[in-house]
Amino acid sequence: VRAQGDTYQVVADVSQFQPPDIVVTTSNCHVAIQAEKVAEDGTVCDTFTHKCQLPEDTDPLSVSCALTEAGTLVITARRR
């Protein structure tokens, strides 16, 4: 978790996954990133999981995420 001005950022490289394969959830100032690549035969061939805790002064309603063209997931939250 990086502090930049009045925001916090979490950055993850998920370039090996397609956008529909990536799930981001938040709960009690925790952020969880999960991604799963499924082969044509239905087997899971690659997974990614990352969990982190946001600082206590994070505004939980301000959490948002964006995926860059290069496959970097950027999660941003405002500080109170």
Backbone torsions as a table, in degrees:
resi	resn	phi	psi	omega
1	VAL	NA	123.9	178.8
2	ARG	-111.6	137.8	174.2
3	ALA	-93.6	129.5	176.5
4	GLN	-134.7	102.9	-178.4
5	GLY	63.9	-122.5	-179.0
6	ASP	-99.7	20.8	178.9
7	THR	-131.4	160.6	170.6
8	TYR	-111.6	147.6	178.1
9	GLN	-132.5	140.5	171.1
10	VAL	-121.2	128.6	-177.0
11	VAL	-122.3	135.0	179.4
12	ALA	-140.1	139.3	176.6
13	ASP	-87.9	108.5	178.2
14	VAL	-121.2	32.7	-174.3
15	SER	-64.3	-20.2	-179.1
16	GLN	-83.4	0.7	-178.6
17	PHE	-117.3	153.6	174.7
18	GLN	-86.0	150.7	-178.4
19	PRO	-51.3	-40.4	179.4
20	PRO	-66.4	-15.8	-178.4
21	ASP	-86.7	-4.1	-174.0
22	ILE	-106.8	129.1	179.0
23	VAL	-125.2	128.3	177.4
24	VAL	-118.1	128.1	178.1
25	THR	-128.1	152.7	175.6
26	THR	-129.8	145.8	177.4
27	SER	-163.1	124.8	176.6
28	ASN	50.0	50.9	179.2
29	CYS	63.7	20.6	172.8
30	HIS	-110.9	139.9	176.1
31	VAL	-116.9	133.1	177.2
32	ALA	-125.1	129.8	176.8
33	ILE	-113.5	125.5	177.5
34	GLN	-132.3	134.8	177.1
35	ALA	-139.6	145.9	-177.3
36	GLU	-145.1	128.1	177.1
37	LYS	-104.1	124.7	-177.9
38	VAL	-110.2	129.9	178.7
39	ALA	-73.5	168.2	-178.4
40	GLU	-61.1	-27.4	179.4
41	ASP	-84.5	4.0	176.4
42	GLY	92.0	-0.9	178.9
43	THR	-86.1	148.3	177.7
44	VAL	-81.1	121.4	-176.7
45	CYS	-109.2	-11.1	178.0
46	ASP	-160.3	139.2	177.0
47	THR	-135.5	157.0	176.3
48	PHE	-143.0	130.1	176.8
49	THR	-137.9	132.4	176.0
50	HIS	-144.6	131.3	177.2
51	LYS	-126.9	142.1	175.8
52	CYS	-150.2	159.4	178.4
53	GLN	-105.0	129.8	175.8
54	LEU	-80.9	150.7	178.4
55	PRO	-58.8	157.1	-175.1
56	GLU	-63.9	-24.6	-178.4
57	ASP	-88.2	18.0	177.2
58	THR	-78.0	137.8	173.0
59	ASP	-81.9	108.4	-174.0
60	PRO	-63.7	-23.6	-180.0
61	LEU	-82.0	-6.4	-176.7
62	SER	-98.7	-0.1	-176.4
63	VAL	-68.1	129.0	177.0
64	SER	-142.9	163.8	178.3
65	CYS	-141.9	155.6	179.3
66	ALA	-144.6	146.2	178.5
67	LEU	-111.1	122.4	-179.8
68	THR	-78.8	165.8	178.1
69	GLU	-62.7	-27.2	-180.0
70	ALA	-80.5	-3.9	178.2
71	GLY	90.8	21.2	176.6
72	THR	-97.3	125.7	177.3
73	LEU	-91.7	125.2	-179.2
74	VAL	-117.9	116.4	177.9
75	ILE	-105.0	128.4	-175.4
76	THR	-124.8	140.2	175.7
77	ALA	-142.1	141.3	179.2
78	ARG	-81.4	149.1	172.9
79	ARG	-87.4	148.8	178.0
80	ARG	-78.9	NA	NA
